[in-house]
Amino acid sequence: MRGHKICRPKELQRILEMLDLDEGVRIEKSGQRYKMFISKSPSGVYVIQVTSGRSQKHNEDAKVEYLDSTTEVLSMIRSIFRKGAWYYIY
């Protein structure tokens, strides 16, 4: 799975459900300042960090959320990025 770009939301849901502890998803959109990083904890909770992308250093605007389901994660992605975002597995 590593190194693949995901383009369809249905594929993203499957990838999120299958995430291993050492994997994650990075989401960004050209022309938009926000980036999102998603990983999955050992307990199955999704950890989402949203950064403004203004600086490579620790960002005070960074926000961390803990969500229980892929439905919640996908809803958060849609609320921040709408359409046209790129999805990367790392």
N, CA, C and O atoms as a GROMACS GRO file, in nm:
protein
  360
    1MET      N    1   0.080  -0.120   0.000
    1MET     CA    2   0.000   0.000   0.000
    1MET      C    3   0.085   0.127   0.000
    1MET      O    4   0.039   0.230  -0.049
    2ARG      N    5   0.201   0.123   0.051
    2ARG     CA    6   0.283   0.243   0.067
    2ARG      C    7   0.316   0.309  -0.066
    2ARG      O    8   0.341   0.242  -0.166
    3GLY      N    9   0.314   0.443  -0.065
    3GLY     CA   10   0.355   0.518  -0.181
    3GLY      C   11   0.249   0.539  -0.286
    3GLY      O   12   0.277   0.601  -0.388
    4HIS      N   13   0.130   0.490  -0.265
    4HIS     CA   14   0.024   0.505  -0.363
    4HIS      C   15  -0.059   0.631  -0.335
    4HIS      O   16  -0.085   0.666  -0.220
    5LYS      N   17  -0.098   0.696  -0.442
    5LYS     CA   18  -0.188   0.810  -0.430
    5LYS      C   19  -0.330   0.756  -0.440
    5LYS      O   20  -0.359   0.673  -0.527
    6ILE      N   21  -0.418   0.801  -0.353
    6ILE     CA   22  -0.556   0.757  -0.354
    6ILE      C   23  -0.640   0.872  -0.409
    6ILE      O   24  -0.623   0.986  -0.367
    7CYS      N   25  -0.728   0.843  -0.502
    7CYS     CA   26  -0.805   0.950  -0.562
    7CYS      C   27  -0.954   0.944  -0.532
    7CYS      O   28  -1.023   1.045  -0.544
    8ARG      N   29  -1.004   0.830  -0.494
    8ARG     CA   30  -1.149   0.815  -0.472
    8ARG      C   31  -1.181   0.800  -0.324
    8ARG      O   32  -1.112   0.726  -0.254
    9PRO      N   33  -1.284   0.868  -0.275
    9PRO     CA   34  -1.322   0.855  -0.134
    9PRO      C   35  -1.354   0.712  -0.091
    9PRO      O   36  -1.325   0.675   0.022
   10LYS      N   37  -1.414   0.632  -0.178
   10LYS     CA   38  -1.444   0.494  -0.142
   10LYS      C   39  -1.316   0.415  -0.115
   10LYS      O   40  -1.311   0.333  -0.023
   11GLU      N   41  -1.214   0.440  -0.193
   11GLU     CA   42  -1.086   0.375  -0.172
   11GLU      C   43  -1.022   0.423  -0.041
   11GLU      O   44  -0.960   0.345   0.031
   12LEU      N   45  -1.039   0.551  -0.011
   12LEU     CA   46  -0.983   0.607   0.112
   12LEU      C   47  -1.045   0.540   0.235
   12LEU      O   48  -0.975   0.511   0.331
   13GLN      N   49  -1.174   0.517   0.232
   13GLN     CA   50  -1.240   0.451   0.346
   13GLN      C   51  -1.180   0.313   0.371
   13GLN      O   52  -1.154   0.276   0.485
   14ARG      N   53  -1.160   0.237   0.266
   14ARG     CA   54  -1.102   0.102   0.278
   14ARG      C   55  -0.960   0.111   0.335
   14ARG      O   56  -0.922   0.032   0.422
   15ILE      N   57  -0.882   0.205   0.285
   15ILE     CA   58  -0.744   0.223   0.332
   15ILE      C   59  -0.743   0.259   0.480
   15ILE      O   60  -0.662   0.205   0.556
   16LEU      N   61  -0.830   0.349   0.522
   16LEU     CA   62  -0.837   0.388   0.663
   16LEU      C   63  -0.871   0.269   0.752
   16LEU      O   64  -0.813   0.252   0.859
   17GLU      N   65  -0.964   0.188   0.707
   17GLU     CA   66  -1.004   0.070   0.786
   17GLU      C   67  -0.890  -0.029   0.799
   17GLU      O   68  -0.882  -0.101   0.899
   18MET      N   69  -0.800  -0.034   0.700
   18MET     CA   70  -0.692  -0.133   0.699
   18MET      C   71  -0.558  -0.077   0.748
   18MET      O   72  -0.458  -0.148   0.742
   19LEU      N   73  -0.553   0.047   0.794
   19LEU     CA   74  -0.426   0.107   0.836
   19LEU      C   75  -0.356   0.024   0.944
   19LEU      O   76  -0.418  -0.017   1.042
   20ASP      N   77  -0.227   0.001   0.924
   20ASP     CA   78  -0.145  -0.061   1.026
   20ASP      C   79  -0.090   0.048   1.118
   20ASP      O   80  -0.098   0.166   1.086
   21LEU      N   81  -0.036   0.007   1.232
   21LEU     CA   82   0.016   0.103   1.329
   21LEU      C   83   0.129   0.188   1.273
   21LEU      O   84   0.146   0.303   1.315
   22ASP      N   85   0.207   0.133   1.181
   22ASP     CA   86   0.321   0.207   1.126
   22ASP      C   87   0.288   0.277   0.995
   22ASP      O   88   0.378   0.320   0.923
   23GLU      N   89   0.160   0.291   0.962
   23GLU     CA   90   0.118   0.358   0.840
   23GLU      C   91   0.035   0.480   0.873
   23GLU      O   92  -0.013   0.497   0.985
   24GLY      N   93   0.018   0.565   0.774
   24GLY     CA   94  -0.066   0.682   0.790
   24GLY      C   95  -0.108   0.735   0.655
   24GLY      O   96  -0.064   0.685   0.551
   25VAL      N   97  -0.192   0.836   0.657
   25VAL     CA   98  -0.238   0.901   0.534
   25VAL      C   99  -0.215   1.051   0.550
   25VAL      O  100  -0.248   1.110   0.653
   26ARG      N  101  -0.158   1.111   0.446
   26ARG     CA  102  -0.138   1.256   0.442
   26ARG      C  103  -0.234   1.311   0.336
   26ARG      O  104  -0.243   1.256   0.226
   27ILE      N  105  -0.304   1.417   0.368
   27ILE     CA  106  -0.398   1.478   0.276
   27ILE      C  107  -0.362   1.625   0.260
   27ILE      O  108  -0.340   1.697   0.358
   28GLU      N  109  -0.356   1.667   0.135
   28GLU     CA  110  -0.329   1.808   0.108
   28GLU      C  111  -0.398   1.847  -0.022
   28GLU      O  112  -0.437   1.762  -0.102
   29LYS      N  113  -0.413   1.976  -0.040
   29LYS     CA  114  -0.478   2.028  -0.160
   29LYS      C  115  -0.399   2.147  -0.210
   29LYS      O  116  -0.367   2.238  -0.133
   30SER      N  117  -0.368   2.145  -0.336
   30SER     CA  118  -0.293   2.254  -0.396
   30SER      C  119  -0.368   2.386  -0.377
   30SER      O  120  -0.488   2.394  -0.401
   31GLY      N  121  -0.296   2.488  -0.335
   31GLY     CA  122  -0.358   2.619  -0.315
   31GLY      C  123  -0.428   2.636  -0.182
   31GLY      O  124  -0.479   2.744  -0.151
   32GLN      N  125  -0.433   2.530  -0.102
   32GLN     CA  126  -0.496   2.539   0.028
   32GLN      C  127  -0.388   2.522   0.134
   32GLN      O  128  -0.298   2.441   0.117
   33ARG      N  129  -0.396   2.596   0.240
   33ARG     CA  130  -0.287   2.595   0.338
   33ARG      C  131  -0.290   2.477   0.433
   33ARG      O  132  -0.188   2.449   0.497
   34TYR      N  133  -0.401   2.407   0.444
   34TYR     CA  134  -0.411   2.299   0.543
   34TYR      C  135  -0.356   2.167   0.491
   34TYR      O  136  -0.367   2.135   0.373
   35LYS      N  137  -0.298   2.091   0.584
   35LYS     CA  138  -0.256   1.953   0.559
   35LYS      C  139  -0.312   1.870   0.673
   35LYS      O  140  -0.324   1.917   0.786
   36MET      N  141  -0.345   1.746   0.643
   36MET     CA  142  -0.400   1.656   0.744
   36MET      C  143  -0.318   1.528   0.744
   36MET      O  144  -0.284   1.474   0.639
   37PHE      N  145  -0.288   1.480   0.864
   37PHE     CA  146  -0.217   1.354   0.882
   37PHE      C  147  -0.304   1.262   0.966
   37PHE      O  148  -0.353   1.302   1.072
   38ILE      N  149  -0.325   1.140   0.919
   38ILE     CA  150  -0.412   1.046   0.988
   38ILE      C  151  -0.335   0.919   1.019
   38ILE      O  152  -0.267   0.864   0.933
   39SER      N  153  -0.346   0.872   1.142
   39SER     CA  154  -0.290   0.743   1.180
   39SER      C  155  -0.392   0.674   1.271
   39SER      O  156  -0.494   0.731   1.308
   40LYS      N  157  -0.361   0.550   1.303
   40LYS     CA  158  -0.454   0.470   1.384
   40LYS      C  159  -0.379   0.418   1.506
   40LYS      O  160  -0.270   0.361   1.494
   41SER      N  161  -0.436   0.438   1.623
   41SER     CA  162  -0.372   0.395   1.748
   41SER      C  163  -0.392   0.244   1.768
   41SER      O  164  -0.476   0.184   1.700
   42PRO      N  165  -0.316   0.184   1.859
   42PRO     CA  166  -0.333   0.041   1.888
   42PRO      C  167  -0.475   0.006   1.933
   42PRO      O  168  -0.519  -0.108   1.914
   43SER      N  169  -0.546   0.101   1.992
   43SER     CA  170  -0.683   0.074   2.038
   43SER      C  171  -0.786   0.091   1.926
   43SER      O  172  -0.905   0.066   1.948
   44GLY      N  173  -0.741   0.132   1.806
   44GLY     CA  174  -0.831   0.147   1.693
   44GLY      C  175  -0.887   0.287   1.674
   44GLY      O  176  -0.968   0.310   1.585
   45VAL      N  177  -0.845   0.381   1.759
   45VAL     CA  178  -0.890   0.519   1.747
   45VAL      C  179  -0.805   0.589   1.641
   45VAL      O  180  -0.684   0.570   1.634
   46TYR      N  181  -0.870   0.670   1.559
   46TYR     CA  182  -0.798   0.746   1.456
   46TYR      C  183  -0.746   0.875   1.517
   46TYR      O  184  -0.819   0.946   1.587
   47VAL      N  185  -0.620   0.904   1.491
   47VAL     CA  186  -0.556   1.026   1.539
   47VAL      C  187  -0.535   1.116   1.417
   47VAL      O  188  -0.465   1.078   1.323
   48ILE      N  189  -0.595   1.234   1.421
   48ILE     CA  190  -0.590   1.325   1.308
   48ILE      C  191  -0.522   1.453   1.352
   48ILE      O  192  -0.563   1.515   1.451
   49GLN      N  193  -0.418   1.493   1.278
   49GLN     CA  194  -0.353   1.621   1.304
   49GLN      C  195  -0.374   1.709   1.182
   49GLN      O  196  -0.344   1.668   1.069
   50VAL      N  197  -0.424   1.828   1.204
   50VAL     CA  198  -0.443   1.925   1.098
   50VAL      C  199  -0.349   2.041   1.124
   50VAL      O  200  -0.348   2.098   1.233
   51THR      N  201  -0.269   2.075   1.023
   51THR     CA  202  -0.175   2.186   1.036
   51THR      C  203  -0.207   2.290   0.931
   51THR      O  204  -0.267   2.260   0.828
   52SER      N  205  -0.166   2.413   0.958
   52SER     CA  206  -0.192   2.521   0.863
   52SER      C  207  -0.088   2.524   0.753
   52SER      O  208  -0.109   2.589   0.651
   53GLY      N  209   0.025   2.455   0.771
   53GLY     CA  210   0.127   2.449   0.667
   53GLY      C  211   0.208   2.576   0.651
   53GLY      O  212   0.279   2.591   0.552
   54ARG      N  213   0.197   2.667   0.746
   54ARG     CA  214   0.272   2.793   0.736
   54ARG      C  215   0.420   2.775   0.760
   54ARG      O  216   0.502   2.850   0.706
   55SER      N  217   0.455   2.677   0.841
   55SER     CA  218   0.595   2.660   0.880
   55SER      C  219   0.626   2.513   0.896
   55SER      O  220   0.536   2.433   0.926
   56GLN      N  221   0.750   2.476   0.878
   56GLN     CA  222   0.794   2.339   0.899
   56GLN      C  223   0.814   2.310   1.048
   56GLN      O  224   0.814   2.194   1.090
   57LYS      N  225   0.829   2.415   1.128
   57LYS     CA  226   0.848   2.398   1.272
   57LYS      C  227   0.715   2.369   1.339
   57LYS      O  228   0.610   2.372   1.275
   58HIS      N  229   0.720   2.340   1.468
   58HIS     CA  230   0.596   2.314   1.542
   58HIS      C  231   0.500   2.430   1.522
   58HIS      O  232   0.535   2.547   1.538
   59ASN      N  233   0.381   2.397   1.486
   59ASN     CA  234   0.282   2.497   1.450
   59ASN      C  235   0.180   2.513   1.562
   59ASN      O  236   0.115   2.416   1.601
   60GLU      N  237   0.166   2.634   1.612
   60GLU     CA  238   0.069   2.659   1.719
   60GLU      C  239  -0.074   2.640   1.671
   60GLU      O  240  -0.164   2.617   1.751
   61ASP      N  241  -0.095   2.650   1.540
   61ASP     CA  242  -0.228   2.632   1.484
   61ASP      C  243  -0.263   2.484   1.465
   61ASP      O  244  -0.376   2.452   1.427
   62ALA      N  245  -0.170   2.394   1.490
   62ALA     CA  246  -0.195   2.251   1.471
   62ALA      C  247  -0.303   2.205   1.568
   62ALA      O  248  -0.307   2.246   1.684
   63LYS      N  249  -0.389   2.121   1.517
   63LYS     CA  250  -0.501   2.070   1.596
   63LYS      C  251  -0.498   1.918   1.588
   63LYS      O  252  -0.480   1.861   1.480
   64VAL      N  253  -0.516   1.851   1.700
   64VAL     CA  254  -0.520   1.705   1.704
   64VAL      C  255  -0.660   1.661   1.748
   64VAL      O  256  -0.714   1.711   1.846
   65GLU      N  257  -0.716   1.569   1.673
   65GLU     CA  258  -0.848   1.514   1.703
   65GLU      C  259  -0.838   1.363   1.716
   65GLU      O  260  -0.753   1.300   1.651
   66TYR      N  261  -0.922   1.305   1.797
   66TYR     CA  262  -0.931   1.161   1.813
   66TYR      C  263  -1.072   1.119   1.775
   66TYR      O  264  -1.169   1.161   1.837
   67LEU      N  265  -1.083   1.036   1.670
   67LEU     CA  266  -1.214   0.995   1.621
   67LEU      C  267  -1.226   0.843   1.622
   67LEU      O  268  -1.127   0.772   1.606
   68ASP      N  269  -1.348   0.795   1.642
   68ASP     CA  270  -1.370   0.652   1.660
   68ASP      C  271  -1.401   0.574   1.533
   68ASP      O  272  -1.386   0.452   1.532
   69SER      N  273  -1.442   0.641   1.427
   69SER     CA  274  -1.485   0.566   1.308
   69SER      C  275  -1.438   0.631   1.180
   69SER      O  276  -1.404   0.749   1.176
   70THR      N  277  -1.436   0.550   1.073
   70THR     CA  278  -1.400   0.604   0.942
   70THR      C  279  -1.504   0.705   0.896
   70THR      O  280  -1.471   0.799   0.824
   71THR      N  281  -1.628   0.687   0.935
   71THR     CA  282  -1.734   0.781   0.898
   71THR      C  283  -1.703   0.920   0.953
   71THR      O  284  -1.718   1.020   0.883
   72GLU      N  285  -1.659   0.926   1.079
   72GLU     CA  286  -1.622   1.054   1.140
   72GLU      C  287  -1.501   1.115   1.071
   72GLU      O  288  -1.495   1.236   1.047
   73VAL      N  289  -1.403   1.030   1.039
   73VAL     CA  290  -1.281   1.078   0.973
   73VAL      C  291  -1.316   1.135   0.835
   73VAL      O  292  -1.272   1.244   0.801
   74LEU      N  293  -1.394   1.061   0.757
   74LEU     CA  294  -1.430   1.108   0.623
   74LEU      C  295  -1.512   1.236   0.629
   74LEU      O  296  -1.496   1.323   0.542
   75SER      N  297  -1.597   1.250   0.727
   75SER     CA  298  -1.674   1.372   0.745
   75SER      C  299  -1.582   1.491   0.773
   75SER      O  300  -1.602   1.599   0.718
   76MET      N  301  -1.483   1.470   0.857
   76MET     CA  302  -1.387   1.576   0.888
   76MET      C  303  -1.306   1.615   0.764
   76MET      O  304  -1.282   1.733   0.739
   77ILE      N  305  -1.265   1.515   0.686
   77ILE     CA  306  -1.191   1.542   0.562
   77ILE      C  307  -1.275   1.627   0.468
   77ILE      O  308  -1.227   1.727   0.414
   78ARG      N  309  -1.401   1.589   0.448
   78ARG     CA  310  -1.489   1.664   0.359
   78ARG      C  311  -1.511   1.807   0.409
   78ARG      O  312  -1.518   1.900   0.328
   79SER      N  313  -1.520   1.826   0.540
   79SER     CA  314  -1.545   1.960   0.592
   79SER      C  315  -1.426   2.053   0.574
   79SER      O  316  -1.442   2.174   0.563
   80ILE      N  317  -1.306   1.997   0.570
   80ILE     CA  318  -1.185   2.080   0.556
   80ILE      C  319  -1.144   2.097   0.411
   80ILE      O  320  -1.107   2.207   0.369
   81PHE      N  321  -1.150   1.989   0.332
   81PHE     CA  322  -1.093   1.992   0.198
   81PHE      C  323  -1.193   1.998   0.083
   81PHE      O  324  -1.157   2.035  -0.028
   82ARG      N  325  -1.318   1.963   0.107
   82ARG     CA  326  -1.417   1.956  -0.001
   82ARG      C  327  -1.367   1.858  -0.108
   82ARG      O  328  -1.341   1.742  -0.078
   83LYS      N  329  -1.353   1.905  -0.232
   83LYS     CA  330  -1.306   1.817  -0.342
   83LYS      C  331  -1.168   1.858  -0.388
   83LYS      O  332  -1.122   1.969  -0.361
   84GLY      N  333  -1.101   1.767  -0.458
   84GLY     CA  334  -0.974   1.800  -0.521
   84GLY      C  335  -0.851   1.777  -0.435
   84GLY      O  336  -0.742   1.816  -0.475
   85ALA      N  337  -0.865   1.715  -0.319
   85ALA     CA  338  -0.749   1.688  -0.234
   85ALA      C  339  -0.674   1.566  -0.285
   85ALA      O  340  -0.731   1.480  -0.353
   86TRP      N  341  -0.546   1.559  -0.250
   86TRP     CA  342  -0.462   1.443  -0.284
   86TRP      C  343  -0.438   1.364  -0.156
   86TRP      O  344  -0.416   1.421  -0.049
   87TYR      N  345  -0.442   1.232  -0.168
   87TYR     CA  346  -0.428   1.142  -0.053
   87TYR      C  347  -0.305   1.055  -0.074
   87TYR      O  348  -0.290   0.992  -0.178
   88TYR      N  349  -0.216   1.052   0.024
   88TYR     CA  350  -0.092   0.975   0.014
   88TYR      C  351  -0.081   0.882   0.135
   88TYR      O  352  -0.107   0.923   0.248
   89ILE      N  353  -0.041   0.758   0.110
   89ILE     CA  354  -0.014   0.665   0.220
   89ILE      C  355   0.135   0.672   0.249
   89ILE      O  356   0.217   0.675   0.158
   90TYR      N  357   0.167   0.674   0.377
   90TYR     CA  358   0.309   0.670   0.418
   90TYR      C  359   0.329   0.564   0.522
   90TYR      O  360   0.441   0.545   0.569
   0.00000   0.00000   0.00000
